[in-house]
Amino acid sequence: MTTTAASQMRLVAIPRLAAGGRWRVEAMRSLSEPCLLWFTKGQGRITIGGVTRGYTAHNAIFIPAGVMHGFEVGPQVFGTAVFFGKDCGLALPAQPQHLRIREVHAQQEVNVLLDMIQREIDSETPAHDRAATHYLGLLGVWLERQAVRAAPETVRPDAARRLVTRYTALMERQFRTGAGVGEIAAELGVTATHLTRCCRETCGRSAIDLLQDRRIFEARRLLAETDTPVGRIGTSLGFTSPAYFTRAFQHLTGLSPTAFRRSQ
């Protein structure tokens, strides 16, 4: 792992992820880097690749780069999110992992690793960046071992889940194009009605809800973090007119795009 990649790694307390608005964690979105969520307190639901499961304390959830997800963060939820950085060079799982870590020793082990990573990130001693990357590598080893030892969140890979996983992956590539559910469903070889039925079965939401959630998350991110004009944001996300973008945004957020930007 290069020093540049090392500088991208970071640990964030899970409640802080929602500090700028719960939409930052609850809305469907993907990251350009791998992420590990280690929950130490509380419970909630997490949707990964269109499949919703419950999580509790001592759950470790690994999300590869580019996988769409969103999760609840209630007031009682605590833990740590580990962002590995782009092109981190570590051997990490190619598929999402949801592990229930029941052994106390394994729980303590990951807590110690997280403490050491944060200590080295904060340190100014020589070679602290190399030390941090080595500890991050040990965290990857811990994750690999727990995938074998721990009780995985068993989900039968039935046809509905496979289809919805394919849908969210294709959606992630196309949500900016303006393609609708019908067009994406056609690419998957199914009808929009069947796709929506499967989405409701796996995560309790319709196919259009997932698509709009992803598009509006990106709109909120751009409104909050850039100076891009509102009209250009709508166009970049495939909305055919400023009025349509405003209606869709306000329907999901309760604010117009301009009012949301001011609130940020």
Phi and psi in degrees as GROMACS dihedral restraints (atoms count N, CA, C in turn):
[ dihedral_restraints ]
;  ai    aj    ak    al  type     phi  dphi    fc
    3     4     5     6     1   -81.4    20    10
    4     5     6     7     1   164.4    20    10
    6     7     8     9     1   -61.5    20    10
    7     8     9    10     1   -36.4    20    10
    9    10    11    12     1   -60.3    20    10
   10    11    12    13     1   -46.4    20    10
   12    13    14    15     1   -63.1    20    10
   13    14    15    16     1   -37.5    20    10
   15    16    17    18     1   -62.2    20    10
   16    17    18    19     1   -37.9    20    10
   18    19    20    21     1   -69.1    20    10
   19    20    21    22     1   -17.2    20    10
   21    22    23    24     1   -84.8    20    10
   22    23    24    25     1   -19.6    20    10
   24    25    26    27     1   -66.6    20    10
   25    26    27    28     1   146.8    20    10
   27    28    29    30     1  -161.3    20    10
   28    29    30    31     1   152.5    20    10
   30    31    32    33     1  -115.5    20    10
   31    32    33    34     1   133.0    20    10
   33    34    35    36     1  -132.8    20    10
   34    35    36    37     1   131.5    20    10
   36    37    38    39     1   -61.2    20    10
   37    38    39    40     1   131.5    20    10
   39    40    41    42     1   -55.6    20    10
   40    41    42    43     1   -40.7    20    10
   42    43    44    45     1   -59.6    20    10
   43    44    45    46     1   -29.5    20    10
   45    46    47    48     1   -71.0    20    10
   46    47    48    49     1   -22.6    20    10
   48    49    50    51     1   -61.3    20    10
   49    50    51    52     1   -30.3    20    10
   51    52    53    54     1   -97.1    20    10
   52    53    54    55     1     9.1    20    10
   54    55    56    57     1   -62.2    20    10
   55    56    57    58     1   -32.9    20    10
   57    58    59    60     1   -89.2    20    10
   58    59    60    61     1    12.2    20    10
   60    61    62    63     1   128.1    20    10
   61    62    63    64     1   134.8    20    10
   63    64    65    66     1   -63.8    20    10
   64    65    66    67     1   -19.8    20    10
   66    67    68    69     1   -59.8    20    10
   67    68    69    70     1   -24.8    20    10
   69    70    71    72     1   -66.3    20    10
   70    71    72    73     1   -22.7    20    10
   72    73    74    75     1  -114.2    20    10
   73    74    75    76     1   -28.4    20    10
   75    76    77    78     1   -84.2    20    10
   76    77    78    79     1   -32.2    20    10
   78    79    80    81     1   -72.7    20    10
   79    80    81    82     1   151.2    20    10
   81    82    83    84     1   -65.9    20    10
   82    83    84    85     1   127.4    20    10
   84    85    86    87     1  -160.4    20    10
   85    86    87    88     1   172.0    20    10
   87    88    89    90     1  -130.6    20    10
   88    89    90    91     1   162.9    20    10
   90    91    92    93     1  -114.5    20    10
   91    92    93    94     1   155.5    20    10
   93    94    95    96     1   -90.3    20    10
   94    95    96    97     1    10.5    20    10
   96    97    98    99     1  -144.0    20    10
   97    98    99   100     1   155.7    20    10
   99   100   101   102     1   -67.1    20    10
  100   101   102   103     1   153.6    20    10
  102   103   104   105     1  -142.6    20    10
  103   104   105   106     1   140.1    20    10
  105   106   107   108     1  -118.5    20    10
  106   107   108   109     1   125.6    20    10
  108   109   110   111     1  -103.8    20    10
  109   110   111   112     1   122.2    20    10
  111   112   113   114     1  -117.0    20    10
  112   113   114   115     1   106.3    20    10
  114   115   116   117     1   -91.2    20    10
  115   116   117   118     1   128.3    20    10
  117   118   119   120     1  -112.9    20    10
  118   119   120   121     1   -10.4    20    10
  120   121   122   123     1  -157.1    20    10
  121   122   123   124     1   144.7    20    10
  123   124   125   126     1    89.8    20    10
  124   125   126   127     1  -176.3    20    10
  126   127   128   129     1  -154.0    20    10
  127   128   129   130     1   163.8    20    10
  129   130   131   132     1   179.9    20    10
  130   131   132   133     1  -162.0    20    10
  132   133   134   135     1  -123.3    20    10
  133   134   135   136     1   146.5    20    10
  135   136   137   138     1  -132.5    20    10
  136   137   138   139     1   136.5    20    10
  138   139   140   141     1  -112.5    20    10
  139   140   141   142     1   121.7    20    10
  141   142   143   144     1  -128.0    20    10
  142   143   144   145     1   122.9    20    10
  144   145   146   147     1    59.6    20    10
  145   146   147   148     1    31.2    20    10
  147   148   149   150     1    82.6    20    10
  148   149   150   151     1     6.1    20    10
  150   151   152   153     1  -115.5    20    10
  151   152   153   154     1   125.7    20    10
  153   154   155   156     1  -101.2    20    10
  154   155   156   157     1   133.8    20    10
  156   157   158   159     1  -135.7    20    10
  157   158   159   160     1   163.3    20    10
  159   160   161   162     1   -89.1    20    10
  160   161   162   163     1   150.5    20    10
  162   163   164   165     1  -127.9    20    10
  163   164   165   166     1   154.1    20    10
  165   166   167   168     1  -137.2    20    10
  166   167   168   169     1  -175.1    20    10
  168   169   170   171     1   -60.2    20    10
  169   170   171   172     1   146.5    20    10
  171   172   173   174     1    65.9    20    10
  172   173   174   175     1    33.7    20    10
  174   175   176   177     1  -103.4    20    10
  175   176   177   178     1   132.8    20    10
  177   178   179   180     1  -110.8    20    10
  178   179   180   181     1   123.6    20    10
  180   181   182   183     1  -124.9    20    10
  181   182   183   184     1   116.2    20    10
  183   184   185   186     1  -100.9    20    10
  184   185   186   187     1   131.4    20    10
  186   187   188   189     1  -123.8    20    10
  187   188   189   190     1   112.0    20    10
  189   190   191   192     1   -64.9    20    10
  190   191   192   193     1   161.1    20    10
  192   193   194   195     1   -59.5    20    10
  193   194   195   196     1   140.5    20    10
  195   196   197   198     1    83.7    20    10
  196   197   198   199     1     1.2    20    10
  198   199   200   201     1   -94.8    20    10
  199   200   201   202     1   124.5    20    10
  201   202   203   204     1   -70.0    20    10
  202   203   204   205     1   137.0    20    10
  204   205   206   207     1  -160.2    20    10
  205   206   207   208     1   166.3    20    10
  207   208   209   210     1  -166.3    20    10
  208   209   210   211     1   147.2    20    10
  210   211   212   213     1  -147.6    20    10
  211   212   213   214     1   154.6    20    10
  213   214   215   216     1   -77.7    20    10
  214   215   216   217     1   141.2    20    10
  216   217   218   219     1  -130.9    20    10
  217   218   219   220     1    94.1    20    10
  219   220   221   222     1   -81.6    20    10
  220   221   222   223     1   175.0    20    10
  222   223   224   225     1   -65.0    20    10
  223   224   225   226     1   -20.6    20    10
  225   226   227   228     1   -95.4    20    10
  226   227   228   229     1     0.0    20    10
  228   229   230   231     1   -86.2    20    10
  229   230   231   232     1   133.0    20    10
  231   232   233   234     1  -143.1    20    10
  232   233   234   235     1   158.8    20    10
  234   235   236   237     1   159.0    20    10
  235   236   237   238     1  -165.1    20    10
  237   238   239   240     1  -131.8    20    10
  238   239   240   241     1   136.4    20    10
  240   241   242   243     1  -103.6    20    10
  241   242   243   244     1   127.0    20    10
  243   244   245   246     1  -107.5    20    10
  244   245   246   247     1   119.3    20    10
  246   247   248   249     1  -103.9    20    10
  247   248   249   250     1   119.4    20    10
  249   250   251   252     1   -79.8    20    10
  250   251   252   253     1   -16.2    20    10
  252   253   254   255     1    89.3    20    10
  253   254   255   256     1   154.9    20    10
  255   256   257   258     1   -71.3    20    10
  256   257   258   259     1   141.7    20    10
  258   259   260   261     1    51.0    20    10
  259   260   261   262     1    49.1    20    10
  261   262   263   264     1   -70.9    20    10
  262   263   264   265     1   -19.4    20    10
  264   265   266   267     1    79.6    20    10
  265   266   267   268     1     8.2    20    10
  267   268   269   270     1   -90.8    20    10
  268   269   270   271     1   154.2    20    10
  270   271   272   273     1   -82.3    20    10
  271   272   273   274     1    99.1    20    10
  273   274   275   276     1  -120.5    20    10
  274   275   276   277     1   157.4    20    10
  276   277   278   279     1   -58.0    20    10
  277   278   279   280     1   143.4    20    10
  279   280   281   282     1   -82.5    20    10
  280   281   282   283     1   -20.3    20    10
  282   283   284   285     1  -116.5    20    10
  283   284   285   286     1   155.3    20    10
  285   286   287   288     1   -58.7    20    10
  286   287   288   289     1   147.5    20    10
  288   289   290   291     1  -127.8    20    10
  289   290   291   292     1   133.3    20    10
  291   292   293   294     1  -126.3    20    10
  292   293   294   295     1   106.1    20    10
  294   295   296   297     1  -117.4    20    10
  295   296   297   298     1   135.3    20    10
  297   298   299   300     1   -99.7    20    10
  298   299   300   301     1   111.2    20    10
  300   301   302   303     1   -92.5    20    10
  301   302   303   304     1   101.1    20    10
  303   304   305   306     1   -94.2    20    10
  304   305   306   307     1   -24.2    20    10
  306   307   308   309     1   -76.4    20    10
  307   308   309   310     1   127.0    20    10
  309   310   311   312     1   -60.3    20    10
  310   311   312   313     1   -39.2    20    10
  312   313   314   315     1   -61.0    20    10
  313   314   315   316     1   -41.2    20    10
  315   316   317   318     1   -68.0    20    10
  316   317   318   319     1   -35.9    20    10
  318   319   320   321     1   -63.8    20    10
  319   320   321   322     1   -44.8    20    10
  321   322   323   324     1   -65.4    20    10
  322   323   324   325     1   -37.5    20    10
  324   325   326   327     1   -61.5    20    10
  325   326   327   328     1   -45.2    20    10
  327   328   329   330     1   -70.3    20    10
  328   329   330   331     1   -34.6    20    10
  330   331   332   333     1   -63.0    20    10
  331   332   333   334     1   -41.3    20    10
  333   334   335   336     1   -64.3    20    10
  334   335   336   337     1   -43.2    20    10
  336   337   338   339     1   -61.4    20    10
  337   338   339   340     1   -42.1    20    10
  339   340   341   342     1   -65.1    20    10
  340   341   342   343     1   -40.3    20    10
  342   343   344   345     1   -61.7    20    10
  343   344   345   346     1   -42.6    20    10
  345   346   347   348     1   -68.2    20    10
  346   347   348   349     1   -40.0    20    10
  348   349   350   351     1   -61.2    20    10
  349   350   351   352     1   -47.8    20    10
  351   352   353   354     1   -64.8    20    10
  352   353   354   355     1   -38.1    20    10
  354   355   356   357     1   -61.6    20    10
  355   356   357   358     1   -43.0    20    10
  357   358   359   360     1   -71.5    20    10
  358   359   360   361     1   -36.0    20    10
  360   361   362   363     1   -61.3    20    10
  361   362   363   364     1   -40.9    20    10
  363   364   365   366     1   -79.4    20    10
  364   365   366   367     1   -14.1    20    10
  366   367   368   369     1   -78.0    20    10
  367   368   369   370     1   156.8    20    10
  369   370   371   372     1  -116.4    20    10
  370   371   372   373     1    11.4    20    10
  372   373   374   375     1   -73.2    20    10
  373   374   375   376     1   156.4    20    10
  375   376   377   378     1   -56.5    20    10
  376   377   378   379     1   140.9    20    10
  378   379   380   381     1    63.7    20    10
  379   380   381   382     1    20.2    20    10
  381   382   383   384     1   -63.7    20    10
  382   383   384   385     1   -31.0    20    10
  384   385   386   387     1   -68.5    20    10
  385   386   387   388     1   -39.2    20    10
  387   388   389   390     1   -65.9    20    10
  388   389   390   391     1   -40.5    20    10
  390   391   392   393     1   -61.7    20    10
  391   392   393   394     1   -42.0    20    10
  393   394   395   396     1   -61.9    20    10
  394   395   396   397     1   -41.8    20    10
  396   397   398   399     1   -67.5    20    10
  397   398   399   400     1   -34.2    20    10
  399   400   401   402     1   -67.5    20    10
  400   401   402   403     1   -41.3    20    10
  402   403   404   405     1   -64.9    20    10
  403   404   405   406     1   -36.1    20    10
  405   406   407   408     1   -64.4    20    10
  406   407   408   409     1   -37.7    20    10
  408   409   410   411     1   -62.8    20    10
  409   410   411   412     1   -39.0    20    10
  411   412   413   414     1   -65.3    20    10
  412   413   414   415     1   -33.1    20    10
  414   415   416   417     1   -64.3    20    10
  415   416   417   418     1   -38.3    20    10
  417   418   419   420     1   -63.9    20    10
  418   419   420   421     1   -37.9    20    10
  420   421   422   423     1   -65.1    20    10
  421   422   423   424     1   -43.4    20    10
  423   424   425   426     1   -57.5    20    10
  424   425   426   427     1   -44.7    20    10
  426   427   428   429     1   -62.4    20    10
  427   428   429   430     1   -43.3    20    10
  429   430   431   432     1   -62.7    20    10
  430   431   432   433     1   -42.4    20    10
  432   433   434   435     1   -68.1    20    10
  433   434   435   436     1   -39.4    20    10
  435   436   437   438     1   -68.5    20    10
  436   437   438   439     1   -29.0    20    10
  438   439   440   441     1   -62.2    20    10
  439   440   441   442     1   -25.1    20    10
  441   442   443   444     1   -89.9    20    10
  442   443   444   445     1   -42.3    20    10
  444   445   446   447     1   -85.2    20    10
  445   446   447   448     1   -41.7    20    10
  447   448   449   450     1   -76.6    20    10
  448   449   450   451     1   163.6    20    10
  450   451   452   453     1   -80.2    20    10
  451   452   453   454     1   112.3    20    10
  453   454   455   456     1   -73.3    20    10
  454   455   456   457     1   158.0    20    10
  456   457   458   459     1   -75.0    20    10
  457   458   459   460     1    99.4    20    10
  459   460   461   462     1   -76.2    20    10
  460   461   462   463     1   122.4    20    10
  462   463   464   465     1  -132.5    20    10
  463   464   465   466     1   119.5    20    10
  465   466   467   468     1   -65.0    20    10
  466   467   468   469     1   123.2    20    10
  468   469   470   471     1   -76.6    20    10
  469   470   471   472     1    67.9    20    10
  471   472   473   474     1   -78.9    20    10
  472   473   474   475     1   178.3    20    10
  474   475   476   477     1   -63.3    20    10
  475   476   477   478     1   -38.1    20    10
  477   478   479   480     1   -63.1    20    10
  478   479   480   481     1   -45.6    20    10
  480   481   482   483     1   -66.4    20    10
  481   482   483   484     1   -39.8    20    10
  483   484   485   486     1   -62.8    20    10
  484   485   486   487     1   -41.7    20    10
  486   487   488   489     1   -65.2    20    10
  487   488   489   490     1   -45.1    20    10
  489   490   491   492     1   -67.1    20    10
  490   491   492   493     1   -36.2    20    10
  492   493   494   495     1   -61.8    20    10
  493   494   495   496     1   -42.2    20    10
  495   496   497   498     1   -65.3    20    10
  496   497   498   499     1   -39.5    20    10
  498   499   500   501     1   -61.0    20    10
  499   500   501   502     1   -48.0    20    10
  501   502   503   504     1   -66.5    20    10
  502   503   504   505     1   -34.6    20    10
  504   505   506   507     1   -66.3    20    10
  505   506   507   508     1   -43.1    20    10
  507   508   509   510     1   -69.5    20    10
  508   509   510   511     1   -38.2    20    10
  510   511   512   513     1   -60.1    20    10
  511   512   513   514     1   -40.3    20    10
  513   514   515   516     1   -60.5    20    10
  514   515   516   517     1   -31.5    20    10
  516   517   518   519     1   -82.6    20    10
  517   518   519   520     1   -21.9    20    10
  519   520   521   522     1  -119.9    20    10
  520   521   522   523     1     0.2    20    10
  522   523   524   525     1   -65.4    20    10
  523   524   525   526     1   -17.9    20    10
  525   526   527   528     1   -85.9    20    10
  526   527   528   529     1    -9.6    20    10
  528   529   530   531     1   -85.8    20    10
  529   530   531   532     1   -13.2    20    10
  531   532   533   534     1    87.7    20    10
  532   533   534   535     1     2.0    20    10
  534   535   536   537     1   -62.3    20    10
  535   536   537   538     1   135.6    20    10
  537   538   539   540     1   -91.8    20    10
  538   539   540   541     1   177.2    20    10
  540   541   542   543     1   -60.3    20    10
  541   542   543   544     1   -39.9    20    10
  543   544   545   546     1   -60.8    20    10
  544   545   546   547     1   -42.2    20    10
  546   547   548   549     1   -68.2    20    10
  547   548   549   550     1   -41.6    20    10
  549   550   551   552     1   -67.6    20    10
  550   551   552   553     1   -40.8    20    10
  552   553   554   555     1   -60.8    20    10
  553   554   555   556     1   -39.8    20    10
  555   556   557   558     1   -62.7    20    10
  556   557   558   559     1   -39.2    20    10
  558   559   560   561     1   -63.8    20    10
  559   560   561   562     1   -28.8    20    10
  561   562   563   564     1   -86.2    20    10
  562   563   564   565     1    -5.4    20    10
  564   565   566   567     1    80.8    20    10
  565   566   567   568     1    23.4    20    10
  567   568   569   570     1  -133.2    20    10
  568   569   570   571     1   171.7    20    10
  570   571   572   573     1   -87.0    20    10
  571   572   573   574     1   158.5    20    10
  573   574   575   576     1   -62.0    20    10
  574   575   576   577     1   -35.6    20    10
  576   577   578   579     1   -63.6    20    10
  577   578   579   580     1   -44.7    20    10
  579   580   581   582     1   -66.1    20    10
  580   581   582   583     1   -40.4    20    10
  582   583   584   585     1   -62.1    20    10
  583   584   585   586     1   -44.9    20    10
  585   586   587   588     1   -63.3    20    10
  586   587   588   589     1   -39.7    20    10
  588   589   590   591     1   -60.7    20    10
  589   590   591   592     1   -42.1    20    10
  591   592   593   594     1   -67.9    20    10
  592   593   594   595     1   -39.4    20    10
  594   595   596   597     1   -61.5    20    10
  595   596   597   598     1   -43.8    20    10
  597   598   599   600     1   -64.2    20    10
  598   599   600   601     1   -33.1    20    10
  600   601   602   603     1   -70.2    20    10
  601   602   603   604     1   -38.2    20    10
  603   604   605   606     1   -89.3    20    10
  604   605   606   607     1   -29.6    20    10
  606   607   608   609     1  -139.1    20    10
  607   608   609   610     1     2.9    20    10
  609   610   611   612     1    76.4    20    10
  610   611   612   613     1    14.3    20    10
  612   613   614   615     1  -132.0    20    10
  613   614   615   616     1   156.5    20    10
  615   616   617   618     1   -81.2    20    10
  616   617   618   619     1   166.2    20    10
  618   619   620   621     1   -63.5    20    10
  619   620   621   622     1   -40.2    20    10
  621   622   623   624     1   -68.8    20    10
  622   623   624   625     1   -33.5    20    10
  624   625   626   627     1   -61.8    20    10
  625   626   627   628     1   -43.9    20    10
  627   628   629   630     1   -63.5    20    10
  628   629   630   631     1   -43.2    20    10
  630   631   632   633     1   -65.1    20    10
  631   632   633   634     1   -47.7    20    10
  633   634   635   636     1   -65.5    20    10
  634   635   636   637     1   -37.3    20    10
  636   637   638   639     1   -60.1    20    10
  637   638   639   640     1   -42.3    20    10
  639   640   641   642     1   -66.1    20    10
  640   641   642   643     1   -43.0    20    10
  642   643   644   645     1   -67.6    20    10
  643   644   645   646     1   -41.9    20    10
  645   646   647   648     1   -73.3    20    10
  646   647   648   649     1   -30.3    20    10
  648   649   650   651     1   -59.4    20    10
  649   650   651   652     1   -46.7    20    10
  651   652   653   654     1   -63.8    20    10
  652   653   654   655     1   -37.9    20    10
  654   655   656   657     1   -62.7    20    10
  655   656   657   658     1   -45.0    20    10
  657   658   659   660     1   -62.9    20    10
  658   659   660   661     1   -40.5    20    10
  660   661   662   663     1   -61.8    20    10
  661   662   663   664     1   -44.9    20    10
  663   664   665   666     1   -67.3    20    10
  664   665   666   667     1   -37.8    20    10
  666   667   668   669     1   -66.8    20    10
  667   668   669   670     1   -37.7    20    10
  669   670   671   672     1   -79.8    20    10
  670   671   672   673     1   -31.5    20    10
  672   673   674   675     1  -112.7    20    10
  673   674   675   676     1    -6.1    20    10
  675   676   677   678     1  -133.6    20    10
  676   677   678   679     1   170.6    20    10
  678   679   680   681     1  -103.3    20    10
  679   680   681   682     1    14.6    20    10
  681   682   683   684     1   -58.2    20    10
  682   683   684   685     1   131.8    20    10
  684   685   686   687     1   -56.3    20    10
  685   686   687   688     1   147.2    20    10
  687   688   689   690     1   -56.5    20    10
  688   689   690   691     1   -46.0    20    10
  690   691   692   693     1   -61.3    20    10
  691   692   693   694     1   -38.1    20    10
  693   694   695   696     1   -69.2    20    10
  694   695   696   697     1   -34.4    20    10
  696   697   698   699     1   -63.1    20    10
  697   698   699   700     1   -46.4    20    10
  699   700   701   702     1   -59.3    20    10
  700   701   702   703     1   -45.0    20    10
  702   703   704   705     1   -62.8    20    10
  703   704   705   706     1   -40.7    20    10
  705   706   707   708     1   -66.2    20    10
  706   707   708   709     1   -20.0    20    10
  708   709   710   711     1  -102.0    20    10
  709   710   711   712     1    11.0    20    10
  711   712   713   714     1    87.9    20    10
  712   713   714   715     1     8.0    20    10
  714   715   716   717     1   -76.7    20    10
  715   716   717   718     1   133.9    20    10
  717   718   719   720     1   -78.9    20    10
  718   719   720   721     1   -14.6    20    10
  720   721   722   723     1  -155.4    20    10
  721   722   723   724     1   155.4    20    10
  723   724   725   726     1   -58.4    20    10
  724   725   726   727     1   -37.1    20    10
  726   727   728   729     1   -65.4    20    10
  727   728   729   730     1   -41.4    20    10
  729   730   731   732     1   -64.5    20    10
  730   731   732   733     1   -42.1    20    10
  732   733   734   735     1   -61.4    20    10
  733   734   735   736     1   -45.5    20    10
  735   736   737   738     1   -62.4    20    10
  736   737   738   739     1   -44.0    20    10
  738   739   740   741     1   -62.9    20    10
  739   740   741   742     1   -46.2    20    10
  741   742   743   744     1   -64.3    20    10
  742   743   744   745     1   -42.3    20    10
  744   745   746   747     1   -65.1    20    10
  745   746   747   748     1   -45.7    20    10
  747   748   749   750     1   -68.5    20    10
  748   749   750   751     1   -34.4    20    10
  750   751   752   753     1   -61.1    20    10
  751   752   753   754     1   -37.8    20    10
  753   754   755   756     1   -88.7    20    10
  754   755   756   757     1   -29.7    20    10
  756   757   758   759     1  -110.5    20    10
  757   758   759   760     1   -19.7    20    10
  759   760   761   762     1    85.2    20    10
  760   761   762   763     1    -0.9    20    10
  762   763   764   765     1  -130.8    20    10
  763   764   765   766     1   153.4    20    10
  765   766   767   768     1   -73.8    20    10
  766   767   768   769     1   160.8    20    10
  768   769   770   771     1   -56.0    20    10
  769   770   771   772     1   -40.9    20    10
  771   772   773   774     1   -65.4    20    10
  772   773   774   775     1   -43.8    20    10
  774   775   776   777     1   -65.4    20    10
  775   776   777   778     1   -36.8    20    10
  777   778   779   780     1   -64.3    20    10
  778   779   780   781     1   -44.5    20    10
  780   781   782   783     1   -60.1    20    10
  781   782   783   784     1   -41.7    20    10
  783   784   785   786     1   -63.8    20    10
  784   785   786   787     1   -36.0    20    10
  786   787   788   789     1   -68.4    20    10
  787   788   789   790     1   -21.4    20    10
